[in-house]
Amino acid sequence: MDAAAEAAAAAERAGHQRMVERWGRSAVEWQGWLARSPVGVDLIHWWFDEVELTALVGEERYVERLGELLSQAAARDIAAMGLGCTRRVDRACRFAEICSQDPVVPPGEKLASYRYGGIPGACSSFIDCWSKREIDVTFADGDNHRSVLLFRDHPAEARLWVDGVRVGEGQWLDKGGFWVDERFFTIRIEGPKDHPEQGLGPMGSQLYNIVSLLIHDAERGTTRILVPEDTENWTDPVLAVRDGMGWVYPTREDRAAGGAPDRIFPIDEQEAD
């Protein structure tokens, strides 16, 4: 190898080492994808420079911008952050060489909504198990919809976006929600304080015992909040959709057992003001 080639190789090694030191090895493994994704680069920059950027713009603006970027990012951008994913919530993706590839979608079909790596296009859900932001991102309907939750250690501090729009502002939010029929994002929120069964929730619960249910219709961009009556003991309410009707069960166990729902309502009916 001549001197020029040796110098070029040394410069390349030094550049790679600087990237590893600056962004971490997991992000560098996504270099090929990030070179094609301006939003991904913005997200990585905002995520890794959290301390400096928070000092510059303040905590609330940092959180708002992080939510905005996560709402714009592709699944591969979020994987490059080093979060846990559908395959393993407790560690960064270890299949960047596969997951960074473009997915192949047959004509007339959609990208698979549930994806488990390693798979081209990356997984379909991501969890942050280590930082104080406690990020939870889930894609739905072939990545046409997504929920972005920043729990931030307390239901009162949690922030939720669905398809880039803030949802549930002013509510105490549970740590995580669920997509139903790839259209409705549901999440438990603080229930009525005067409910006769209200009290402390079970060990590990983020909310009190009786909770309400927030349902966001991603197709219509509308949100409804269902609050339990005194006779409805909603400790873990869930939504099912059948034949154009929404069925709300007080617990997952009741739904699984085929019990009667507490509420049935036309799912496309607008709530009265």
DRENVEX-716813 format. One record per residue (C-alpha): x, y, z; residue number from 1. Coordinates in Angstrom, 1 decimal. Example, Ala and Ser with C-alpha at 12.3 -4.5 7.8 and 13.67 -1.06 7.14 Angstrom:
DRENVEX-716813
{{12.3 -4.5 7.8} 1},
{{13.7 -1.1 7.1} 2},
***
This chain:
DRENVEX-716813
{{0.0 0.0 0.0} 1},
{{1.4 3.4 -1.0} 2},
{{1.6 6.4 1.4} 3},
{{-1.5 8.0 0.0} 4},
{{-3.6 4.9 0.5} 5},
{{-2.2 4.4 4.0} 6},
{{-3.1 8.0 4.9} 7},
{{-6.6 7.6 3.5} 8},
{{-7.1 4.4 5.4} 9},
{{-5.8 6.0 8.6} 10},
{{-8.1 9.0 8.1} 11},
{{-11.1 6.6 7.6} 12},
{{-10.3 4.7 10.8} 13},
{{-9.9 7.9 12.7} 14},
{{-13.2 9.2 11.4} 15},
{{-15.0 6.0 12.3} 16},
{{-13.6 6.2 15.8} 17},
{{-14.8 9.8 16.2} 18},
{{-18.3 8.7 15.2} 19},
{{-18.3 5.9 17.7} 20},
{{-17.1 8.2 20.5} 21},
{{-19.6 10.9 19.5} 22},
{{-22.7 8.9 18.6} 23},
{{-22.1 5.4 20.0} 24},
{{-21.5 2.2 18.1} 25},
{{-25.2 1.3 17.7} 26},
{{-25.9 4.6 15.9} 27},
{{-22.8 4.3 13.6} 28},
{{-24.1 0.9 12.5} 29},
{{-27.0 2.8 10.9} 30},
{{-24.7 5.1 9.0} 31},
{{-25.9 4.0 5.6} 32},
{{-29.5 4.6 6.4} 33},
{{-28.9 7.9 8.2} 34},
{{-27.1 9.2 5.2} 35},
{{-30.5 9.0 3.4} 36},
{{-32.7 10.2 6.3} 37},
{{-32.4 13.9 7.2} 38},
{{-35.1 13.4 9.9} 39},
{{-33.1 10.5 11.3} 40},
{{-30.0 12.7 11.6} 41},
{{-32.0 15.5 13.3} 42},
{{-33.4 12.9 15.8} 43},
{{-30.0 11.4 16.6} 44},
{{-28.6 14.9 17.1} 45},
{{-31.5 15.9 19.4} 46},
{{-31.3 12.7 21.4} 47},
{{-27.6 12.5 21.9} 48},
{{-27.2 16.2 22.7} 49},
{{-30.0 16.2 25.3} 50},
{{-28.0 17.9 28.1} 51},
{{-26.7 20.7 26.0} 52},
{{-30.0 21.3 24.1} 53},
{{-32.0 21.2 27.3} 54},
{{-29.8 23.9 28.8} 55},
{{-30.2 25.9 25.6} 56},
{{-34.0 25.7 25.0} 57},
{{-35.4 24.4 28.4} 58},
{{-36.9 21.2 29.5} 59},
{{-40.4 21.6 28.0} 60},
{{-39.2 22.7 24.6} 61},
{{-36.8 19.9 24.5} 62},
{{-39.6 17.4 25.3} 63},
{{-41.9 19.0 22.7} 64},
{{-39.3 18.8 20.0} 65},
{{-38.4 15.3 20.8} 66},
{{-42.0 14.3 20.5} 67},
{{-42.2 16.1 17.2} 68},
{{-39.2 14.4 15.8} 69},
{{-40.3 10.9 17.0} 70},
{{-43.7 11.7 15.3} 71},
{{-41.9 12.3 11.9} 72},
{{-39.2 9.7 12.1} 73},
{{-39.2 6.3 10.3} 74},
{{-38.9 3.1 12.3} 75},
{{-35.3 2.9 11.2} 76},
{{-34.6 6.3 12.5} 77},
{{-35.9 5.3 15.9} 78},
{{-34.0 2.0 15.9} 79},
{{-30.8 4.0 15.2} 80},
{{-31.4 5.9 18.6} 81},
{{-30.5 2.6 20.4} 82},
{{-33.9 2.0 22.0} 83},
{{-35.3 -1.4 22.7} 84},
{{-37.6 -2.8 20.1} 85},
{{-40.2 -5.5 19.4} 86},
{{-37.6 -8.2 19.6} 87},
{{-35.9 -7.1 22.8} 88},
{{-37.1 -4.1 24.8} 89},
{{-34.0 -4.2 27.0} 90},
{{-31.3 -3.5 24.4} 91},
{{-30.6 -1.8 21.1} 92},
{{-31.1 -3.5 17.8} 93},
{{-28.4 -6.0 17.0} 94},
{{-29.4 -6.5 13.4} 95},
{{-28.7 -3.1 11.8} 96},
{{-27.3 -4.7 8.7} 97},
{{-30.7 -6.3 8.1} 98},
{{-33.1 -3.8 9.7} 99},
{{-31.6 -0.8 7.9} 100},
{{-32.5 -2.3 4.5} 101},
{{-35.6 -1.2 2.5} 102},
{{-38.6 -3.4 3.1} 103},
{{-40.1 -5.2 0.1} 104},
{{-43.8 -4.7 -0.1} 105},
{{-45.7 -6.7 -2.7} 106},
{{-47.9 -4.7 -5.1} 107},
{{-51.3 -3.9 -3.6} 108},
{{-50.2 -4.8 0.0} 109},
{{-49.1 -2.7 2.9} 110},
{{-46.0 -2.8 5.1} 111},
{{-46.6 -5.3 7.8} 112},
{{-47.9 -3.6 10.9} 113},
{{-46.3 -6.0 13.4} 114},
{{-42.6 -6.4 12.7} 115},
{{-40.1 -8.4 14.7} 116},
{{-36.4 -8.0 13.8} 117},
{{-34.2 -8.7 12.2} 118},
{{-36.3 -7.5 9.3} 119},
{{-35.9 -5.0 6.6} 120},
{{-37.5 -1.7 7.7} 121},
{{-36.9 -2.4 11.4} 122},
{{-39.3 -3.4 14.1} 123},
{{-42.7 -1.8 14.6} 124},
{{-42.4 -0.8 18.3} 125},
{{-39.7 0.8 20.4} 126},
{{-39.3 1.1 24.2} 127},
{{-36.8 3.3 26.1} 128},
{{-35.9 1.4 29.3} 129},
{{-33.0 3.5 30.4} 130},
{{-33.6 7.3 30.2} 131},
{{-35.8 9.6 32.2} 132},
{{-37.9 10.2 29.0} 133},
{{-39.3 6.6 29.0} 134},
{{-40.2 6.7 25.3} 135},
{{-42.8 4.3 23.9} 136},
{{-43.4 4.4 20.1} 137},
{{-45.7 2.0 18.3} 138},
{{-46.5 2.0 14.6} 139},
{{-49.9 0.8 13.2} 140},
{{-51.6 0.3 9.9} 141},
{{-48.4 -0.3 7.9} 142},
{{-46.7 2.7 9.6} 143},
{{-49.6 5.0 8.5} 144},
{{-50.3 5.7 12.1} 145},
{{-48.1 5.9 15.2} 146},
{{-48.3 6.7 18.9} 147},
{{-45.5 8.4 20.7} 148},
{{-45.6 8.4 24.5} 149},
{{-43.0 10.1 26.8} 150},
{{-44.0 8.9 30.2} 151},
{{-41.3 10.9 32.2} 152},
{{-41.7 9.0 35.5} 153},
{{-45.2 10.2 36.4} 154},
{{-48.7 10.1 34.8} 155},
{{-49.0 13.9 35.3} 156},
{{-45.8 14.5 33.4} 157},
{{-46.5 12.1 30.5} 158},
{{-46.9 13.5 27.0} 159},
{{-48.7 11.7 24.1} 160},
{{-48.8 12.3 20.4} 161},
{{-50.8 10.3 17.9} 162},
{{-49.8 11.0 14.2} 163},
{{-48.0 14.1 15.4} 164},
{{-50.9 15.6 17.3} 165},
{{-50.9 16.1 21.0} 166},
{{-53.6 13.9 22.6} 167},
{{-54.8 13.8 26.2} 168},
{{-53.4 17.1 27.3} 169},
{{-54.0 17.8 31.0} 170},
{{-54.8 14.2 31.7} 171},
{{-52.9 11.7 33.9} 172},
{{-51.7 9.1 31.4} 173},
{{-50.9 5.4 32.0} 174},
{{-47.5 4.1 31.0} 175},
{{-48.3 2.7 27.6} 176},
{{-51.4 2.2 25.5} 177},
{{-52.7 -0.1 22.7} 178},
{{-53.8 0.1 19.1} 179},
{{-57.2 -1.5 18.3} 180},
{{-58.0 -2.5 14.7} 181},
{{-55.0 -0.4 13.7} 182},
{{-57.2 2.7 13.9} 183},
{{-58.0 3.4 17.5} 184},
{{-55.3 4.2 20.0} 185},
{{-56.5 3.6 23.6} 186},
{{-54.8 4.4 26.9} 187},
{{-55.9 4.4 30.5} 188},
{{-56.1 7.8 32.1} 189},
{{-57.0 9.0 35.6} 190},
{{-60.5 8.0 36.7} 191},
{{-63.1 9.8 38.7} 192},
{{-62.0 10.7 42.2} 193},
{{-65.5 10.2 43.7} 194},
{{-66.0 6.7 42.4} 195},
{{-67.0 4.4 45.3} 196},
{{-64.3 1.9 44.4} 197},
{{-61.6 4.5 43.9} 198},
{{-58.3 4.0 45.9} 199},
{{-54.8 2.9 45.4} 200},
{{-54.1 0.7 42.4} 201},
{{-52.3 -2.6 42.5} 202},
{{-48.6 -2.9 43.0} 203},
{{-46.8 -1.5 40.0} 204},
{{-49.8 0.5 38.7} 205},
{{-49.1 4.1 37.6} 206},
{{-52.7 5.2 38.3} 207},
{{-55.3 4.8 41.0} 208},
{{-57.6 1.8 41.1} 209},
{{-60.5 3.0 38.9} 210},
{{-59.5 4.5 35.6} 211},
{{-61.1 6.1 32.6} 212},
{{-60.4 5.2 28.9} 213},
{{-59.1 7.6 26.3} 214},
{{-59.8 6.5 22.7} 215},
{{-58.2 8.4 19.8} 216},
{{-59.6 7.7 16.3} 217},
{{-56.5 8.1 14.1} 218},
{{-58.6 8.1 10.9} 219},
{{-60.8 10.9 12.0} 220},
{{-58.3 12.7 14.3} 221},
{{-60.9 12.8 17.1} 222},
{{-60.6 11.8 20.8} 223},
{{-63.3 10.6 23.2} 224},
{{-62.9 10.0 26.9} 225},
{{-65.1 7.4 28.6} 226},
{{-65.5 7.8 32.3} 227},
{{-66.9 4.9 34.4} 228},
{{-70.2 5.3 36.2} 229},
{{-70.4 4.3 39.9} 230},
{{-71.5 0.8 39.0} 231},
{{-68.7 0.3 36.4} 232},
{{-65.5 -0.9 38.1} 233},
{{-63.0 -0.1 35.4} 234},
{{-59.6 -1.3 36.7} 235},
{{-58.2 -2.2 33.3} 236},
{{-60.8 -1.1 30.6} 237},
{{-60.3 -2.3 27.1} 238},
{{-61.9 -1.5 23.8} 239},
{{-63.1 -4.1 21.2} 240},
{{-64.6 -3.1 17.8} 241},
{{-67.2 -5.3 16.1} 242},
{{-69.5 -4.5 13.3} 243},
{{-69.1 -0.8 13.6} 244},
{{-69.7 -0.8 17.4} 245},
{{-67.3 -0.1 20.2} 246},
{{-67.4 -2.5 23.1} 247},
{{-65.8 -1.5 26.4} 248},
{{-65.0 -4.2 29.0} 249},
{{-64.0 -3.4 32.6} 250},
{{-60.9 -5.6 32.4} 251},
{{-59.0 -7.7 29.9} 252},
{{-60.0 -10.8 31.8} 253},
{{-63.7 -10.0 31.2} 254},
{{-63.1 -9.6 27.5} 255},
{{-61.1 -12.8 27.3} 256},
{{-63.8 -14.7 29.2} 257},
{{-66.5 -13.5 26.8} 258},
{{-68.3 -11.5 29.5} 259},
{{-70.8 -8.7 28.8} 260},
{{-69.3 -5.3 28.0} 261},
{{-70.2 -2.3 30.2} 262},
{{-70.6 0.0 27.2} 263},
{{-71.6 -0.5 23.6} 264},
{{-71.6 2.6 21.3} 265},
{{-71.4 3.4 17.5} 266},
{{-67.7 3.7 16.9} 267},
{{-68.2 6.3 14.2} 268},
{{-70.7 8.4 16.1} 269},
{{-69.4 11.8 17.2} 270},
{{-69.6 12.6 20.9} 271},
{{-72.1 15.3 21.8} 272},
{{-70.5 18.6 22.8} 273},
***
